[in-house]
Amino acid sequence: MIGLGIVLLAVTVFFAFKAYHDKKGTKFRELVMISALTLLALLLVSITIYQNNQVSNNKFQASLHFIEVVSKDLGVDKSEVCVNTSAATDGALVKAGSDFYRAINGSDPDKYLLEKLEFHQTDAIELVEVNK
């Protein structure tokens, strides 16, 4: 994406140089406008992609922090804590060791309530690991 932007910027500068020398013609002036608008659209798309990636990364980091806090509070290893979501912790199902909990958010990111759950058929629960 950056390479395409650099090439588009070079083409825009070239057309601007040609339009400056050919003041009577409109061909290069129109090409400058088209390439500048394309460059602007490319820039805006890149910003949107960056913002979406940042939001996704922030949610994932918050989930990792939640796992660390839960493992510390319950006294289990982080590798033994499983969460059913990587985005929000409110309403998330948490498996810590052999126990299951439902997480309810509090007023602070480090404050939450874990409600212990009792399942009747735990052999039907399948844990799936997602690599991100």
C-alpha positions in Angstrom: 0.0 0.0 0.0 2.9 2.3 0.8 4.6 1.5 -2.4 1.5 2.3 -4.4 1.2 5.6 -2.6 4.8 6.5 -3.4 4.3 5.6 -7.1 1.1 7.6 -7.2 2.8 10.6 -5.5 5.6 10.5 -8.0 3.1 10.3 -10.9 1.2 13.3 -9.4 4.4 15.3 -9.1 5.3 14.4 -12.7 1.9 15.5 -14.0 2.1 18.7 -11.9 5.5 19.5 -13.4 4.1 18.9 -17.0 1.0 21.0 -16.2 3.2 23.8 -15.0 5.1 23.9 -18.2 2.1 23.5 -20.5 -0.1 26.3 -19.1 -2.4 26.4 -22.2 -3.4 22.7 -22.2 -5.7 21.1 -19.7 -4.7 17.5 -20.2 -2.0 17.4 -17.5 -4.0 19.7 -15.2 -6.9 17.2 -15.3 -4.4 14.3 -14.7 -3.0 16.1 -11.7 -6.5 16.5 -10.2 -7.4 12.8 -10.9 -4.1 11.5 -9.4 -4.4 13.8 -6.4 -7.9 12.7 -5.7 -6.8 9.1 -6.1 -3.9 9.7 -3.7 -6.3 11.3 -1.2 -8.7 8.3 -1.5 -5.7 5.9 -0.9 -4.6 7.9 2.1 -8.1 7.8 3.6 -8.4 4.0 3.0 -5.0 3.5 4.7 -6.1 5.5 7.7 -9.3 3.5 8.0 -7.5 0.2 7.8 -5.0 1.4 10.4 -7.8 2.5 12.8 -9.6 -0.8 12.4 -6.4 -2.7 13.1 -5.8 -0.5 16.2 -9.3 -1.2 17.5 -9.0 -4.9 17.0 -5.5 -4.9 18.7 -6.8 -2.9 21.6 -9.7 -5.3 22.2 -7.3 -8.3 22.0 -4.9 -6.6 24.4 -7.8 -5.9 26.8 -8.8 -9.6 26.6 -5.2 -10.7 27.4 -5.1 -8.3 30.3 -8.4 -9.8 31.5 -6.9 -13.3 31.4 -3.9 -12.2 33.4 -6.1 -10.6 36.0 -8.4 -13.6 36.3 -5.4 -16.0 36.6 -3.9 -13.9 39.3 -7.1 -13.5 41.3 -8.0 -17.2 41.0 -4.5 -18.4 41.6 -4.2 -20.5 38.4 -1.7 -20.4 35.6 -2.5 -18.1 32.6 -2.3 -21.1 30.3 -5.2 -22.7 32.2 -7.5 -19.8 31.7 -9.8 -20.0 28.6 -12.2 -17.2 27.5 -14.9 -17.6 24.9 -14.3 -14.2 23.3 -11.4 -12.0 22.5 -13.3 -8.7 22.2 -15.4 -7.9 25.3 -15.3 -9.4 28.8 -18.9 -8.6 29.8 -20.8 -11.9 29.7 -17.7 -13.9 28.7 -17.5 -17.5 29.7 -14.3 -18.2 31.5 -12.7 -21.6 32.2 -10.1 -21.5 34.9 -8.7 -24.9 35.7 -11.7 -27.2 35.9 -14.2 -24.5 37.0 -16.4 -22.3 34.7 -17.4 -18.7 35.4 -19.4 -16.0 33.8 -17.6 -12.6 33.8 -19.6 -9.4 34.5 -17.8 -6.1 34.0 -17.4 -3.6 36.7 -16.7 0.2 36.7 -13.0 -0.3 36.2 -11.2 -2.5 33.6 -9.6 -4.5 36.5 -12.9 -4.8 38.3 -15.3 -7.6 37.4 -17.5 -10.2 39.0 -17.1 -13.9 38.3 -20.2 -15.9 38.7 -19.5 -19.6 39.1 -21.4 -21.8 36.7 -22.5 -25.4 37.1 -22.8 -27.4 33.9 -24.6 -30.7 33.8 -23.0 -32.2 30.8 -19.4 -30.9 30.7 -18.3 -33.7 28.3 -20.1 -31.9 25.5 -18.0 -28.8 25.9 -15.2 -28.5 23.3 -12.4 -26.0 23.8 -11.0 -24.5 20.5 -7.8 -22.5 20.4 -7.6 -19.6 18.0 -4.2 -18.3 17.0 -4.2 -14.6 16.2 
